[in-house]
Every structure is written in structure tokens, then in C-alpha cells.
């Protein structure tokens, strides 16, 4: 027969593992969210810079002719 204390120890250990897994998953989700935001910010900055450069090049070509 399994003792109550054995079941209790198993329950405590199981809960600790579950909490640890949840903490690790939350950390990974946060890291991915930050990475996604950084990529979006980079792409927005790149697009704005590229649009500005393209506009200046078009203006220079129009002025040259």
C-alpha cells in the first residue's frame, strides 16, 4: 500500500515541475514577443529609410534630365 506521505511528496514534486515548466514557457514566450517587436521595428525603420532613399534618388534623376 502507498503511504499518504509518499503521495504527498509526489504531488509536491509534480506541482514544482509544473510551475517550473510554466515559468520556462512564459519566459520563452516573452523572449519571442520581444524578438518579434524588434524585428517589426527594424523592418519599419528599414522601409522608411528605403522609401526616403528611393525618393531622393528619383528626385536626383528627374533633376538631371
Secondary structure as UniProt FT lines:
FT   HELIX           4..64
//
